[in-house]
């Protein structure tokens, strides 16, 4: 445990923990008894705090996730939480047990609790805004191909608590962007929150991941020396001023609409040509989108929705009206995603197991229906240009 004495005469005790360690739970209880703090600060935001103390585990509303276009963010969060859950199961402890213990002891002793971490949704949003498409693909690949959690044991967790800088440096070398958002920005946020919480208090005990202790102390020192940390700037989700991928996407969509409208205008005086172009557009965009649903083993009703909607949605360059969004929402009405689907998705050992996973099935329906519609669009565009 590290101590930091602020210029306003408060002592902040930073207890570095591992989130899936029995020793950490015992250390928390012992530290509270010995220090008798005025405030107990925990590395949680309101969302995670409520989830931790709730008896009912909050389920992810995949319908809302799809509507908001946040599948990748949710997918990354699931991978991270599932990895912690598996490690916890192996070691016989639930992730975040040390935080829960701190809350329980604080309540029993009537000690105020301070939530000092950033909102997890904002953290993931800030990360995804900084990552390129290549970074996102590499990140998913790294998570999905990681070695089995069987290698994680109490000895490794002990080393991570005693020498966290070693692992933080490894993360920094592996991905500077992930380090910046998941470690450095949160160190700043927690340091600033802790600094404000400590004012007027004699002793504050902060329960944080071991990897955050050094960074928090560093920023506490800077705050004492008059440097400012703009906490509101850290909460902003920075949008890129220019994204090549989005620019190309909108350019292609605009080109498609222009070609399509010109083809219609050109064929107004030729009813047979107009009929042929319209029929081709419906058959190829709708037909290939429906085929994508069928290949993903979606329902016939979903395939019918894909066939009807793809010829229209392909002319509207907005993600929330994409045919994949519609087919995924329709499929969700008949396909329930269970906890078993979520946990087994990341440890399937065969294609058959993967195809029988409902979460993967929804993702496949969404992807293949979009892909089919896109192939149909480019085929029709080529044919239209050839006829004009």
Beta strands, then each sheet from edge to edge (+ up, - down):
strand 1: 2-5
strand 2: 11-17
strand 3: 39-42
strand 4: 112-115
strand 5: 203-209
sheet 1: 1+ 2- 5- 3- 4-
end
